[in-house]
Amino acid sequence: QVQLVESGGGLVQAGGSLRLSCAASARTFSRYNMGWFRQAPGKEREFVAAITLSGGRTYYADSVKGRFTISKDNAKNAAYLQMNSLKPEDTAVYYCAADASVTPLRSGVPTHWGQGTQVTVSS
């Protein structure tokens, strides 16, 4: 019921920044909690960040706290992931996700997924 399309990935040097965007096709975007996940080569998909319906609460993986910021703009039907101080270990395909409940996002099993966008951080 919701289509998600990520953009903004690319190649960046360590210490640099990227801003990922997630455009959502949804009748009522405000009814969805949003999240970001990533999957690096040879690793399982992991939780990165989540944000509640109106942006009132945010959650972050320990590995990105203080460096990444998730946000949500219900008026624009979009979610974002601002990534600062990027490290080579941040290299992964980043996926946007949505769910009517925040619990599946935090648990890693949201209902809706985007196609992913590649982020590569060089040393």
ChimeraX attribute file (.defattr): number of C-alpha atoms within 10 A of each C-alpha:
attribute: neighborCount
match mode: 1-to-1
recipient: residues
	/A:1	7
	/A:2	17
	/A:3	15
	/A:4	22
	/A:5	18
	/A:6	23
	/A:7	19
	/A:8	14
	/A:9	18
	/A:10	14
	/A:11	14
	/A:12	18
	/A:13	14
	/A:14	17
	/A:15	14
	/A:16	14
	/A:17	18
	/A:18	19
	/A:19	16
	/A:20	22
	/A:21	22
	/A:22	26
	/A:23	17
	/A:24	23
	/A:25	14
	/A:26	14
	/A:27	10
	/A:28	12
	/A:29	23
	/A:30	19
	/A:31	16
	/A:32	23
	/A:33	25
	/A:34	34
	/A:35	33
	/A:36	28
	/A:37	22
	/A:38	22
	/A:39	19
	/A:40	17
	/A:41	9
	/A:42	6
	/A:43	9
	/A:44	9
	/A:45	16
	/A:46	17
	/A:47	23
	/A:48	27
	/A:49	25
	/A:50	30
	/A:51	25
	/A:52	24
	/A:53	21
	/A:54	16
	/A:55	17
	/A:56	9
	/A:57	12
	/A:58	15
	/A:59	18
	/A:60	20
	/A:61	14
	/A:62	10
	/A:63	12
	/A:64	17
	/A:65	12
	/A:66	11
	/A:67	14
	/A:68	20
	/A:69	20
	/A:70	23
	/A:71	22
	/A:72	25
	/A:73	14
	/A:74	17
	/A:75	9
	/A:76	10
	/A:77	18
	/A:78	20
	/A:79	28
	/A:80	22
	/A:81	23
	/A:82	14
	/A:83	20
	/A:84	17
	/A:85	15
	/A:86	23
	/A:87	20
	/A:88	15
	/A:89	13
	/A:90	20
	/A:91	20
	/A:92	21
	/A:93	18
	/A:94	27
	/A:95	26
	/A:96	31
	/A:97	31
	/A:98	30
	/A:99	21
	/A:100	18
	/A:101	16
	/A:102	21
	/A:103	14
	/A:104	16
	/A:105	27
	/A:106	22
	/A:107	10
	/A:108	16
	/A:109	14
	/A:110	20
	/A:111	14
	/A:112	17
	/A:113	21
	/A:114	20
	/A:115	14
	/A:116	22
	/A:117	21
	/A:118	19
	/A:119	22
	/A:120	20
	/A:121	21
	/A:122	16
	/A:123	10
